[in-house]
Amino acid sequence: MKCPFCQSPDTQVIDSRVSDDGDSIRRRRKCPACSKRFTTYETVELRMPQVVKQDGSRAEFDLGKLRTGFMRALHKRPVATERVDEAIATIAQDVLALGEREIDSRRIGEMVMRELHRLDEVAYIRFASVYRSFQGIDDFQDAIKEVREPARKQ
């Protein structure tokens, strides 16, 4: 770590402590060249993969867009915000767990469909109608069958 005072390329760690929330490490450092002390913080940086869209373009993974999709599908549906937050966190964790630098937007869409299916059947149908570009009533009937089949298996 470079000293912020004299720019010396070498500093010594004299004390390390884990933060109260456990998400970072606070380090007290001393510069052997100028003897000044300073504090640094070390945190984990997780990089979400790039999303590859249908047209081949790439975009940053955006939790805001994910939330917007959920909220549109769940508009005026009786689903608690906490459950939506959990579903979004599940998708984010699943995307990170893949360990890939890029992910196809279709794969994210399928993850959203899975979570909406768990949350609310109507929201699932709403999202599916846009996501799968329903063209007619038959497409809706097929989606409704998908929703009902797991219930019959139980």
N, C-alpha and C positions, 0 to 999 in steps of 0.2 A: 504494500500500500504506500503510495507516494505521500509525503508530508505536505499538507496544505499550506504550510508557512514558508518552508525553504525549498520545497520541491525535491528534497532528497528522495531517491527511489527506495530507500529501505527504512522501515519503522518496526518497532517492537510492540507486541501485544503484552500489556502488563496486567490486564484483568478482563475476563469474559463472564457474562451473565446471560442466562436465558430470560427473555421478557416474561411478564406475568401471564400473558395469553399463550406463550409457548411458540409464537409465530416468528420470532426473530431473536437474534443474539446481539447483545450490546457489547462492544469491545472498547476498552480504554487503551490507547496507544501512546507511545512516546517515541519521538524522533531522536536517535543518537547524535545526529549532526547539530541540531539547534536546541535540543532538550525540551522542546515544547510538547505539550500533551493535547490530545484530541480524542473524540469519540466517533466510532463508526458503528453502523448497524448492518447486520447481515440478514437478508430475508430470502426466501425461496421465490424464484421466478419461474412460473409455469407458462409455457408458450402454447397457446391454443393453435391447432393446425389451420392452414388456409382452407377456405371453402371453395371447391371447384364447382362453378355453376354449370347449368346445362349447356350454355353457349361456349363453355371452355374458359371463361374469364374467372379470375380469382378474387376473393374478398376476405377480409378478416372475419374470423368467427365472432359474431356479435350477440351477446346475451340479450341485448335490447330488442333485436329483431325476433329472437326466439320468444321473448315475453310478449311482444306485440302479436305474434301468431297465436299464442295461447289465449290472450285476452280477446282477440276477435272471435275465436272459436267458442270461447266460454261466455261471450256477451249475454248477460241476463240469465246465466245459469247458476244454480245454487252450489257453487264450489268455493271452498274457503281459500283465501289467498295463500295460507300456509301450505296447502296441498299443491297449489300451482308452483310455489317456490321450491318445494321438494321435487316436483317433476322436472323443473328446469335444472336444478342442481344434479339430479340423476343423469340427465342428458349430458351436461357439462362433464361430469365424472366419466361417463361412458366414452365421450369423445377423447378426453385426456388418456384414458386407459388404453385406447387403441395405439397410442404411441406413434402415430403417423404424422408426417409433416403436412399432409393434405388429406381432405376428406370430401367425398362427393356430396353435393347438396341433397341428392336423393336419399343418401344414407341418413342424414340428419332428419329429413322429412319422415322417414320410416320410424325413427326414434320418437319423433313428436306424435306420430299416429299411435304408437304403442302406449305412450303415456296418456294421451287423450282417451284412449280406449279404457284405460284403468280409471280415469277421473269421471268421465261423463259421456254417455252414449250419444247424446244429441250433439255435443261439441265434436265428437269423433266424426259423425256424419257430416257436419258442417265443414270441418277441415278436409275430410276426404273428398268432398265435392269439388273443392277448389284445387287441392293438391293433385288429384287424379283426373282433373278436367272432365267431370261428368258431362255427358252429352244428352242424357235423357233419363226418363223414369226408371228404366231397367238398371242403370248404373246405381241409382239410389236403392233399388230393391236388393241388388247384390250386396251393397254395403250394409244394409239392414240385416241381411242373412248372416253376414260376418259377425255382426254384433250379437245376434241371437244364438248362434251356434255354440260359443263357449258356455252360455247359460244352460243349454240343453245337456252338455257333456257333464255338468256338475251334478 
